[in-house]
Amino acid sequence: MIEFIAHLHPVIVHLPIGILLFGAILLAYQHFSSTDLNAAISMSFLLGSISAIAACVAGWLLSLSGEYDAALILKHQWTGIATAILGCLVYILKQYRKLLIILLIVLITITGHFGATITHGENYLFNTSKKTSLNKQDTIKNQPKEITSIVSNGKDSFKIVKYNIYENEIAPILKTRCYACHSAEKQKNLLRLDTEAFIKKGGKSGLILLAGSILKSPLYTNLVLPIEDDKHMPPKGKHQLSNNEINTIQQWILLGASFKDQIDTISNNKKQSAPHIDSVLNKKETVISNTTVNNKVSVEVITTNFPPVISSSIIESYKNKNIILSNLAEGSPFVMANFVNVIPFENSSLLDLQKIEKQLVVLKLSNLPIKDADIKIIASLSNIKRLNLENTAITNDCLPYLKELSALEQLNLYGTDITDEGLKQLASFKNLSVIYLWKTKVTANGIEQFKKERPNITIEMGDFKFQKK
């Protein structure tokens, strides 16, 4: 009950602001029109003061969660209390109303400013000039570092470009999309994302980042959950991350989630521009370490072979068939295929995907009349990591075909006829990490048995939560 009252604060707090300001408008109108509005004015300040007191109580309870910066909360708290007291004085001391109302408006503005800072981030109300200045500083700070050294054989001169992916690409995303709820001013679920130490520490629910594994990193998985999911971040109603931003975070984690400068490009006396994170995935040679001995640099490289980037003409050809292909990031060879516009659906359209088998890692077949036999075609697409089959006509009989997808990590079976028997089959999928089973025929008992065999797989059911023991 206490938590419920605390969560009412963002709703209640708008009542005193509106009512008290309405009273001030009535007072101004009475002054210039000579109309007797004393009764309405008094009622406005009485109701405004009462709602201000209620907002203070709810705000105090909310502050006990420990999710907010203590110093900022203290300022907001006392200016809020002062506003409530001054509202009462305006109601009682009618002869001083004109003077007190000016002070009241000033207090409402200051209190609102502190509240907005807590909710939306530092200097939310007065940030234009400072923001511009900070952006200039960030631009200077985030320039890639370039070091010229001699390689170990001592013959050739090379420029080794170092680039900090976290500072240049990840931190700006977190600052724009996440700091409002997870920074020094506010720590929703005791989580901060404004420094390396706090990101590695995690929050109330545990660690949020596991280098090299996106499906064991809530920093990524919470971004791609259905927006209606309580764990989806940012919450519904907040400004969501773009696909490119999500993919940047995804690839940063896959590359090891490093917070340090990394060697990205080696060139022979040629100036290199700052690379995007995805350029690492698209290169034939990737530098993984370097050591310096007696001013000589020894560079160790590994050779990696990725499929070629799909051309825009091929993407356009699929678009003509109403199949939407999109790169996971600019310049990435890996793509997502979405069949949302393939209406009417014919299973022959699935055969077209075999042409991009090596690049296809995400496949969305939501809300289509997909049948068990159609999964035979999908089973040949060996690189699929995420498959959406929600609200399709599949049953347990398709699961032996899905088992052929050895790389499959995330499977959405929402709204299908999968049962407990089918869930048992999913236990043998070696790389599977997340399964969505809302509105299926799977039972709580079936999930409990499944968890005993595969405790590390996350199951999302929506209507109830299974607690690991």
DRENBA-662110 format. One record per residue (C-alpha): residue number from 1; residue in three letters; x, y, z. Coordinates in nm, 4 decimals. Layout:
REM residues N
  resi  resn        px        py        pz
   NUM   ala         X         Y         Z
...
This chain:
REM residues 469
  resi  resn        px        py        pz
     1   met    0.0000    0.0000    0.0000
     2   ile    0.2838    0.2381    0.0909
     3   glu    0.4587    0.1641   -0.2392
     4   phe    0.1331    0.2289   -0.4280
     5   ile    0.0923    0.5697   -0.2591
     6   ala    0.4563    0.6522   -0.3355
     7   his    0.4077    0.5755   -0.7044
     8   leu    0.1140    0.8199   -0.7127
     9   his    0.3518    1.1127   -0.6598
    10   pro    0.4105    1.1857   -1.0329
    11   val    0.0305    1.2022   -1.0763
    12   ile   -0.0582    1.3951   -0.7603
    13   val    0.2199    1.6510   -0.8016
    14   his    0.0503    1.8071   -1.1036
    15   leu   -0.2674    1.8871   -0.9082
    16   pro   -0.1247    2.1586   -0.6775
    17   ile    0.0656    2.3132   -0.9690
    18   gly   -0.2490    2.3487   -1.1772
    19   ile   -0.4859    2.4456   -0.8960
    20   leu   -0.2551    2.7018   -0.7315
    21   leu   -0.1709    2.8636   -1.0645
    22   phe   -0.5418    2.8719   -1.1478
    23   gly   -0.5996    3.0561   -0.8189
    24   ala   -0.3292    3.3057   -0.9155
    25   ile   -0.4999    3.3645   -1.2518
    26   leu   -0.8339    3.4240   -1.0797
    27   leu   -0.6681    3.6709   -0.8413
    28   ala   -0.5157    3.8611   -1.1342
    29   tyr   -0.8476    3.8638   -1.3196
    30   gln   -1.0290    3.9961   -1.0107
    31   his   -0.7714    4.2730   -0.9733
    32   phe   -0.8159    4.4012   -1.3293
    33   ser   -1.1901    4.3428   -1.3703
    34   ser   -1.3132    4.4381   -1.0214
    35   thr   -1.5183    4.1168   -1.0181
    36   asp   -1.5693    3.9511   -0.6786
    37   leu   -1.4079    3.6095   -0.7066
    38   asn   -1.2911    3.5746   -0.3461
    39   ala   -1.4883    3.2547   -0.2849
    40   ala   -1.3458    3.0800   -0.5910
    41   ile   -0.9956    3.2097   -0.5154
    42   ser   -1.0080    3.0842   -0.1578
    43   met   -1.1355    2.7445   -0.2703
    44   ser   -0.8528    2.7174   -0.5270
    45   phe   -0.5826    2.7891   -0.2722
    46   leu   -0.7433    2.5537   -0.0165
    47   leu   -0.7632    2.2624   -0.2619
    48   gly   -0.4187    2.3465   -0.4029
    49   ser   -0.2631    2.3438   -0.0561
    50   ile   -0.4277    2.0147    0.0390
    51   ser   -0.3083    1.8482   -0.2852
    52   ala    0.0406    1.9962   -0.2280
    53   ile    0.0529    1.8317    0.1149
    54   ala   -0.0601    1.5014   -0.0398
    55   ala    0.2116    1.5339   -0.3053
    56   cys    0.4716    1.5957   -0.0330
    57   val    0.3664    1.2819    0.1554
    58   ala    0.3722    1.0659   -0.1600
    59   gly    0.7056    1.2176   -0.2662
    60   trp    0.8592    1.1475    0.0732
    61   leu    0.7505    0.7824    0.0536
    62   leu    0.8924    0.7584   -0.2993
    63   ser    1.2265    0.9001   -0.1842
    64   leu    1.2626    0.6112    0.0627
    65   ser    1.3276    0.3755   -0.2306
    66   gly    1.6855    0.5051   -0.2460
    67   glu    1.6714    0.5317   -0.6249
    68   tyr    1.7386    0.9046   -0.6351
    69   asp    2.0278    1.1373   -0.5603
    70   ala    1.9973    1.2290   -0.1914
    71   ala    2.1169    1.5897   -0.2266
    72   leu    1.8782    1.6628   -0.5129
    73   ile    1.5888    1.4934   -0.3336
    74   leu    1.6554    1.7128   -0.0285
    75   lys    1.6266    2.0308   -0.2371
    76   his    1.3095    1.9112   -0.4079
    77   gln    1.1626    1.7959   -0.0795
    78   trp    1.2085    2.1218    0.1111
    79   thr    1.1024    2.3481   -0.1731
    80   gly    0.7947    2.1266   -0.2082
    81   ile    0.7176    2.1575    0.1618
    82   ala    0.7714    2.5339    0.1435
    83   thr    0.5288    2.5494   -0.1497
    84   ala    0.2622    2.3640    0.0491
    85   ile    0.3118    2.5936    0.3501
    86   leu    0.3055    2.9079    0.1393
    87   gly   -0.0113    2.7849   -0.0318
    88   cys   -0.1761    2.7559    0.3109
    89   leu   -0.0616    3.1079    0.4014
    90   val   -0.2067    3.2460    0.0777
    91   tyr   -0.5388    3.0860    0.1734
    92   ile   -0.5338    3.2145    0.5336
    93   leu   -0.3717    3.5584    0.4965
    94   lys   -0.6103    3.7118    0.2451
    95   gln   -0.4784    4.0661    0.2974
    96   tyr   -0.1254    3.9603    0.1821
    97   arg   -0.2314    3.7404   -0.1075
    98   lys   -0.0915    3.9573   -0.3866
    99   leu    0.2575    3.9537   -0.2373
   100   leu    0.2486    3.5900   -0.1294
   101   ile    0.1250    3.4699   -0.4680
   102   ile    0.4390    3.6083   -0.6367
   103   leu    0.6572    3.4141   -0.3938
   104   leu    0.4378    3.1079   -0.4465
   105   ile    0.4848    3.1152   -0.8253
   106   val    0.8625    3.1440   -0.7797
   107   leu    0.8610    2.8451   -0.5412
   108   ile    0.6468    2.6361   -0.7767
   109   thr    0.8965    2.7062   -1.0568
   110   ile    1.1993    2.6127   -0.8450
   111   thr    1.0326    2.2989   -0.7080
   112   gly    0.9254    2.1973   -1.0562
   113   his    1.2793    2.2508   -1.1832
   114   phe    1.4229    2.0167   -0.9193
   115   gly    1.1500    1.7618   -0.9923
   116   ala    1.2192    1.7743   -1.3658
   117   thr    1.5915    1.7318   -1.2991
   118   ile    1.5214    1.4184   -1.0945
   119   thr    1.2922    1.2758   -1.3615
   120   his    1.4533    1.3906   -1.6860
   121   gly    1.8136    1.4664   -1.5958
   122   glu    2.0361    1.7570   -1.5000
   123   asn    1.9366    2.1075   -1.6130
   124   tyr    1.6262    1.9814   -1.7943
   125   leu    1.4615    2.3247   -1.7771
   126   phe    1.7649    2.5497   -1.8356
   127   asn    1.9938    2.3436   -2.0561
   128   thr    2.0198    2.5103   -2.3979
   129   ser    2.3491    2.6980   -2.3699
   130   lys    2.5132    2.4528   -2.1375
   131   lys    2.4172    2.1599   -2.3567
   132   thr    2.5792    2.3256   -2.6568
   133   ser    2.8961    2.3824   -2.4569
   134   leu    2.9014    2.0233   -2.3348
   135   asn    2.8554    1.8908   -2.6864
   136   lys    3.1595    2.0884   -2.8013
   137   gln    3.3634    1.9516   -2.5116
   138   asp    3.2462    1.5961   -2.5853
   139   thr    3.3419    1.6347   -2.9527
   140   ile    3.6944    1.7374   -2.8565
   141   lys    3.7229    1.4719   -2.5863
   142   asn    3.6028    1.1887   -2.8080
   143   gln    3.8479    1.2383   -3.0928
   144   pro    4.0290    0.9098   -3.1616
   145   lys    4.3884    0.8827   -3.0477
   146   glu    4.6566    0.8224   -3.3074
   147   ile    5.0012    0.6852   -3.2223
   148   thr    5.2922    0.6385   -3.4635
   149   ser    5.5292    0.3552   -3.3711
   150   ile    5.7766    0.1160   -3.5325
   151   val    5.6682   -0.2445   -3.5758
   152   ser    5.8791   -0.5236   -3.4315
   153   asn    6.0892   -0.5826   -3.7436
   154   gly    6.2096   -0.2205   -3.7303
   155   lys    6.1731   -0.1615   -4.1049
   156   asp    5.8329   -0.0083   -4.1662
   157   ser    5.6618    0.2934   -4.0114
   158   phe    5.2988    0.2484   -3.9192
   159   lys    5.0265    0.4630   -3.7694
   160   ile    4.8183    0.2727   -3.5202
   161   val    4.4749    0.4312   -3.4679
   162   lys    4.3146    0.3721   -3.1328
   163   tyr    3.9430    0.4198   -3.0818
   164   asn    3.7309    0.4016   -2.7667
   165   ile    3.3983    0.2475   -2.8665
   166   tyr    3.2425    0.3009   -2.5235
   167   glu    3.3249    0.6723   -2.4995
   168   asn    3.2477    0.7529   -2.8625
   169   glu    2.9376    0.5452   -2.9273
   170   ile    2.7945    0.3705   -2.6195
   171   ala    2.8150    0.6478   -2.3573
   172   pro    2.6343    0.9039   -2.5796
   173   ile    2.3473    0.6567   -2.6293
   174   leu    2.3212    0.5875   -2.2577
   175   lys    2.3390    0.9593   -2.1807
   176   thr    2.0559    1.0434   -2.4199
   177   arg    1.8257    0.7479   -2.3503
   178   cys    1.9080    0.6150   -2.0025
   179   tyr    2.0621    0.8762   -1.7710
   180   ala    1.7219    1.0264   -1.6830
   181   cys    1.6481    0.7158   -1.4735
   182   his    1.9951    0.5656   -1.4200
   183   ser    2.2557    0.8255   -1.3252
   184   ala    2.3793    1.0208   -1.0238
   185   glu    2.0471    1.2057   -0.9922
   186   lys    1.8236    0.8977   -1.0089
   187   gln    1.8932    0.5262   -0.9706
   188   lys    1.5854    0.3316   -1.0791
   189   asn    1.6172   -0.0220   -0.9361
   190   leu    1.9473    0.0918   -0.7820
   191   leu    2.1068    0.0954   -1.1282
   192   arg    2.3443    0.3592   -1.2629
   193   leu    2.4742    0.3676   -1.6190
   194   asp    2.6900    0.6801   -1.6114
   195   thr    3.0267    0.5212   -1.5289
   196   glu    3.2126    0.2007   -1.6076
   197   ala    3.2165    0.0922   -1.2417
   198   phe    2.8407    0.1261   -1.1977
   199   ile    2.7622   -0.0483   -1.5281
   200   lys    2.9760   -0.3439   -1.4216
   201   lys    2.8195   -0.3417   -1.0744
   202   gly    2.4648   -0.3781   -1.2042
   203   gly    2.1526   -0.2995   -1.0045
   204   lys    1.8842   -0.4404   -0.7790
   205   ser    1.8188   -0.7329   -1.0155
   206   gly    2.1860   -0.8265   -1.0510
   207   leu    2.4474   -0.7866   -1.3245
   208   ile    2.3357   -0.6296   -1.6532
   209   leu    2.6418   -0.6924   -1.8677
   210   leu    2.8274   -1.0091   -1.9626
   211   ala    3.0987   -0.9397   -2.2176
   212   gly    3.0552   -1.1485   -2.5314
   213   ser    2.6984   -1.2608   -2.4569
   214   ile    2.4077   -1.0373   -2.5595
   215   leu    2.1417   -1.2767   -2.4305
   216   lys    2.2955   -1.2810   -2.0846
   217   ser    2.3244   -0.9021   -2.0786
   218   pro    1.9991   -0.7322   -1.9678
   219   leu    2.1547   -0.4069   -2.0901
   220   tyr    2.0718   -0.5463   -2.4361
   221   thr    1.7900   -0.7999   -2.3823
   222   asn    1.5652   -0.5470   -2.2065
   223   leu    1.5875   -0.3257   -2.5150
   224   val    1.4464   -0.5920   -2.7489
   225   leu    1.1657   -0.7247   -2.5302
   226   pro    0.8093   -0.6465   -2.6465
   227   ile    0.7294   -0.2904   -2.5425
   228   glu    0.4370   -0.4154   -2.3315
   229   asp    0.6786   -0.6206   -2.1187
   230   asp    0.7412   -0.4741   -1.7729
   231   lys    1.1145   -0.5318   -1.8211
   232   his    1.1329   -0.3507   -2.1561
   233   met    1.3640   -0.0505   -2.1493
   234   pro    1.3134    0.2355   -2.1857
   235   pro    0.9610    0.1963   -2.0365
   236   lys    0.6578    0.2389   -2.2596
   237   gly    0.5916    0.6101   -2.3076
   238   lys    0.9623    0.7032   -2.2966
   239   his    1.1698    0.7853   -2.6057
   240   gln    1.2804    0.4471   -2.7440
   241   leu    1.6212    0.3607   -2.8874
   242   ser    1.6531    0.3398   -3.2636
   243   asn    1.7466    0.0124   -3.4325
   244   asn    2.0947    0.1476   -3.5011
   245   glu    2.1429    0.2387   -3.1339
   246   ile    2.0302   -0.1073   -3.0225
   247   asn    2.2588   -0.2724   -3.2759
   248   thr    2.5535   -0.0606   -3.1647
   249   ile    2.5065   -0.1801   -2.8057
   250   gln    2.4621   -0.5371   -2.9297
   251   gln    2.7867   -0.5375   -3.1263
   252   trp    2.9804   -0.3629   -2.8497
   253   ile    2.8837   -0.6465   -2.6138
   254   leu    2.9678   -0.9128   -2.8730
   255   leu    3.3114   -0.7551   -2.9212
   256   gly    3.3861   -0.7833   -2.5504
   257   ala    3.2210   -0.4712   -2.4027
   258   ser    3.5546   -0.2959   -2.3594
   259   phe    3.5712    0.0435   -2.1876
   260   lys    3.9301    0.1048   -2.2976
   261   asp    4.1002    0.2358   -2.6094
   262   gln    4.1342   -0.0349   -2.8726
   263   ile    4.3436   -0.0656   -3.1856
   264   asp    4.1100   -0.0574   -3.4812
   265   thr    4.3073    0.0218   -3.7941
   266   ile    4.6688   -0.0101   -3.8990
   267   ser    4.7883    0.1808   -4.2033
   268   asn    5.1201    0.2631   -4.3587
   269   asn    5.1601    0.6405   -4.3051
   270   lys    4.7957    0.7061   -4.3982
   271   lys    4.5585    0.9027   -4.1823
   272   gln    4.2555    0.6977   -4.0814
   273   ser    3.9145    0.8387   -3.9913
   274   ala    3.7385    0.7333   -3.6733
   275   pro    3.5708    0.3995   -3.7478
   276   his    3.2190    0.2942   -3.6576
   277   ile    3.1845   -0.0059   -3.4280
   278   asp    3.0503   -0.2248   -3.7064
   279   ser    3.3621   -0.1765   -3.9153
   280   val    3.5361   -0.4267   -3.6880
   281   leu    3.2868   -0.6952   -3.7837
   282   asn    3.3290   -0.6214   -4.1512
   283   lys    3.7071   -0.6481   -4.1703
   284   lys    3.9095   -0.9485   -4.2823
   285   glu    4.1798   -0.8730   -4.0247
   286   thr    4.0961   -0.7720   -3.6707
   287   val    4.3680   -0.6528   -3.4310
   288   ile    4.3219   -0.8166   -3.0928
   289   ser    4.6268   -0.7069   -2.8940
   290   asn    4.9491   -0.5140   -2.9035
   291   thr    5.2588   -0.4889   -2.6841
   292   thr    5.5339   -0.2293   -2.6705
   293   val    5.8950   -0.3259   -2.5982
   294   asn    6.1799   -0.0735   -2.6332
   295   asn    5.9558    0.1603   -2.8361
   296   lys    5.8778   -0.1166   -3.0836
   297   val    5.5220   -0.2338   -3.1281
   298   ser    5.4394   -0.5975   -3.1822
   299   val    5.0897   -0.6462   -3.3232
   300   glu    4.8972   -0.9717   -3.3041
   301   val    4.6111   -1.0217   -3.5490
   302   ile    4.3546   -1.2909   -3.6160
   303   thr    4.1880   -1.3518   -3.9498
   304   thr    3.8088   -1.3636   -3.9533
   305   asn    3.5885   -1.4322   -4.2542
   306   phe    3.2441   -1.2735   -4.2595
   307   pro    2.9905   -1.2977   -4.5420
   308   pro    2.9754   -1.0048   -4.7840
   309   val    2.7463   -0.7123   -4.7158
   310   ile    2.4154   -0.7464   -4.9012
   311   ser    2.3883   -0.4856   -5.1734
   312   ser    2.1115   -0.2278   -5.1810
   313   ser    1.9857   -0.3750   -5.5092
   314   ile    1.9294   -0.7147   -5.3444
   315   ile    1.7507   -0.5469   -5.0519
   316   glu    1.5326   -0.3659   -5.3041
   317   ser    1.4513   -0.6917   -5.4839
   318   tyr    1.3216   -0.8406   -5.1594
   319   lys    1.1276   -0.5218   -5.0921
   320   asn    0.9474   -0.5739   -5.4227
   321   lys    0.8243   -0.9029   -5.2764
   322   asn    0.7138   -0.7186   -4.9585
   323   ile    0.9945   -0.8794   -4.7572
   324   ile    1.1705   -0.6149   -4.5507
   325   leu    1.5458   -0.6677   -4.5194
   326   ser    1.7390   -0.4415   -4.2866
   327   asn    2.1044   -0.4444   -4.1825
   328   leu    2.1661   -0.4917   -3.8123
   329   ala    2.3902   -0.1874   -3.8375
   330   glu    2.5226    0.0352   -4.1119
   331   gly    2.7726   -0.1634   -4.3168
   332   ser    2.7022   -0.4888   -4.1311
   333   pro    2.6822   -0.8084   -4.3376
   334   phe    2.4118   -0.9450   -4.1085
   335   val    2.0444   -0.8733   -4.1694
   336   met    1.6952   -0.9117   -4.0311
   337   ala    1.4054   -1.0280   -4.2527
   338   asn    1.0538   -0.9163   -4.1610
   339   phe    0.7472   -1.0664   -4.3337
   340   val    0.4961   -0.8262   -4.1793
   341   asn    0.3892   -0.6974   -4.5230
   342   val    0.3791   -1.0351   -4.7005
   343   ile    0.0022   -1.0568   -4.7460
   344   pro   -0.1314   -1.2910   -4.8683
   345   phe    0.1399   -1.5233   -4.7417
   346   glu    0.2672   -1.8112   -4.9523
   347   asn    0.5303   -2.0474   -4.8158
   348   ser    0.7216   -2.0210   -5.1433
   349   ser    0.8361   -1.6754   -5.0276
   350   leu    1.0393   -1.8484   -4.7571
   351   leu    1.2498   -2.0154   -5.0252
   352   asp    1.3797   -1.6720   -5.1279
   353   leu    1.5605   -1.6516   -4.7942
   354   gln    1.7974   -1.9309   -4.8911
   355   lys    1.9785   -1.6807   -5.1156
   356   ile    2.0850   -1.4843   -4.8070
   357   glu    2.1311   -1.7788   -4.5719
   358   lys    2.4768   -1.6703   -4.4531
   359   gln    2.3710   -1.3133   -4.3695
   360   leu    2.0276   -1.3824   -4.2191
   361   val    2.0374   -1.3879   -3.8370
   362   val    1.6947   -1.2496   -3.7376
   363   leu    1.3669   -1.3695   -3.8919
   364   lys    1.0236   -1.2288   -3.8060
   365   leu    0.7215   -1.4294   -3.9208
   366   ser    0.4701   -1.2867   -3.6750
   367   asn    0.0943   -1.3148   -3.7292
   368   leu    0.1224   -1.5273   -4.0435
   369   pro   -0.0420   -1.8623   -4.1313
   370   ile    0.2885   -2.0444   -4.0833
   371   lys    0.2376   -2.4203   -4.0463
   372   asp    0.4596   -2.6979   -3.9183
   373   ala    0.5610   -2.7990   -4.2715
   374   asp    0.6884   -2.4461   -4.3394
   375   ile    0.9461   -2.4851   -4.0646
   376   lys    1.1280   -2.7398   -4.2850
   377   ile    1.2275   -2.4498   -4.5105
   378   ile    1.3314   -2.2303   -4.2178
   379   ala    1.5428   -2.5131   -4.0750
   380   ser    1.7861   -2.4733   -4.3659
   381   leu    1.8701   -2.1153   -4.2623
   382   ser    2.1547   -2.2198   -4.0359
   383   asn    2.2685   -1.8790   -3.9055
   384   ile    1.9379   -1.7660   -3.7523
   385   lys    1.9853   -1.6520   -3.3948
   386   arg    1.6445   -1.4959   -3.3298
   387   leu    1.3161   -1.6310   -3.4640
   388   asn    0.9713   -1.4775   -3.4142
   389   leu    0.6809   -1.7195   -3.4689
   390   glu    0.4219   -1.5535   -3.2475
   391   asn    0.0558   -1.5930   -3.3400
   392   thr    0.1254   -1.8567   -3.6050
   393   ala   -0.0368   -2.1985   -3.6561
   394   ile    0.2619   -2.4084   -3.5500
   395   thr    0.2415   -2.6965   -3.3020
   396   asn    0.4842   -2.9258   -3.1206
   397   asp    0.5347   -3.1160   -3.4475
   398   cys    0.7549   -2.8384   -3.5918
   399   leu    1.0102   -2.8451   -3.3110
   400   pro    1.2271   -3.1287   -3.4509
   401   tyr    1.2824   -2.9089   -3.7587
   402   leu    1.3689   -2.6054   -3.5439
   403   lys    1.6331   -2.8125   -3.3682
   404   glu    1.8345   -2.7916   -3.6910
   405   leu    1.8912   -2.4215   -3.6138
   406   ser    2.2001   -2.4793   -3.4009
   407   ala    2.2704   -2.1054   -3.3634
   408   leu    1.9193   -2.0233   -3.2351
   409   glu    1.9335   -1.8145   -2.9177
   410   gln    1.5933   -1.6470   -2.8908
   411   leu    1.2559   -1.8005   -2.9862
   412   asn    0.9179   -1.6255   -2.9704
   413   leu    0.6241   -1.8717   -2.9575
   414   tyr    0.3662   -1.6320   -2.8169
   415   gly    0.0079   -1.7244   -2.9077
   416   thr    0.0895   -2.0683   -3.0559
   417   asp   -0.0278   -2.4217   -2.9679
   418   ile    0.2999   -2.5258   -2.8057
   419   thr    0.2375   -2.7469   -2.4984
   420   asp    0.4401   -2.8876   -2.2073
   421   glu    0.5456   -3.1746   -2.4331
   422   gly    0.6884   -2.9256   -2.6831
   423   leu    0.8686   -2.7424   -2.4047
   424   lys    1.0456   -3.0659   -2.3149
   425   gln    1.1806   -3.0803   -2.6698
   426   leu    1.3110   -2.7241   -2.6418
   427   ala    1.5290   -2.8326   -2.3517
   428   ser    1.7616   -3.0020   -2.6021
   429   phe    1.8275   -2.6778   -2.7952
   430   lys    2.1873   -2.6150   -2.6884
   431   asn    2.2239   -2.2394   -2.7517
   432   leu    1.8711   -2.1305   -2.6657
   433   ser    1.8690   -1.8560   -2.4000
   434   val    1.5254   -1.6915   -2.4160
   435   ile    1.1793   -1.8335   -2.4958
   436   tyr    0.8545   -1.6331   -2.5120
   437   leu    0.5564   -1.8524   -2.4233
   438   trp    0.2723   -1.6109   -2.3483
   439   lys   -0.0739   -1.7400   -2.4376
   440   thr    0.0458   -2.0905   -2.5219
   441   lys   -0.0707   -2.4207   -2.3764
   442   val    0.2375   -2.4472   -2.1573
   443   thr    0.1566   -2.4738   -1.7867
   444   ala    0.3340   -2.3530   -1.4733
   445   asn    0.4142   -2.7154   -1.3883
   446   gly    0.5664   -2.7665   -1.7329
   447   ile    0.7888   -2.4626   -1.6846
   448   glu    0.8952   -2.5815   -1.3411
   449   gln    1.0039   -2.9170   -1.4838
   450   phe    1.1814   -2.7410   -1.7704
   451   lys    1.3714   -2.5150   -1.5301
   452   lys    1.5094   -2.8152   -1.3460
   453   glu    1.6727   -2.9326   -1.6685
   454   arg    1.7664   -2.5941   -1.8203
   455   pro    1.7821   -2.3365   -1.5353
   456   asn    1.9817   -2.0852   -1.7408
   457   ile    1.7138   -2.0367   -2.0072
   458   thr    1.4884   -1.7359   -1.9489
   459   ile    1.1176   -1.8061   -1.9982
   460   glu    0.8790   -1.5145   -2.0451
   461   met    0.5147   -1.5997   -1.9758
   462   gly    0.3592   -1.2575   -1.9132
   463   asp    0.0680   -1.3701   -1.6954
   464   phe    0.2813   -1.5208   -1.4193
   465   lys    0.6422   -1.5141   -1.3100
   466   phe    0.8506   -1.8202   -1.2336
   467   gln    1.0996   -1.7607   -0.9545
   468   lys    1.4259   -1.9518   -0.9655
   469   lys    1.5160   -2.1185   -0.6353
